[in-house]
């Protein structure tokens, strides 16, 4: 269904993005198919975006994940954060990172912000 999304390596959607003026609902299903995604930055502080669908997985290639107002209570259980360097989920609905226990490899710099 989202075949073209497989090769996407970066998504940056910030408050200054023109597309925020027209987006009201965003389907997260496509994110689950993006196995090459290395950077995901969704920062839309003053815009109201509704999310539909299910986030069943995130790319294990992610090195940077910044999603303000993350709409889910935890990250997908299949997400292996071995390459993750920075995780920012401020103003989000997150209750815990995963529903299960995860072993994270020792990383030189790992930065988490939930404020």
C-alpha positions, 0 to 999 in steps of 0.5 A: 500500500505504501510502496514508495515510502520504503526508501525514505531516509528522513522526514522533517515536519516543523511548525514552519512547514507549509504543509501544516496549513492543510494537514488535519489528519495524518496516517501513521501506517506509512511510518511502519513501512519505512525501514530505511528511515534514519531521521524523524522530526515531527514538531508542530506545537501550535497545529492540531494534527490527528493521527489515524491508523496504527504505528506497528513499527519504527525503522531500526535505522533511526538515529534521531527521533523527535516527535513532539506531542507523540500520540501513543503511550509507548513505542512499538515493541518491534523497535530496536533502538540500537542506532538511536542517539537522540530521542525527544518525545516532549509534550507527548502521551508516552507512559513508558518506552515499551510495553516489554523490557528492552536491552539497549546497547551501550551508546556513546551519547544517548539523550532522552527528553520527555518534558 
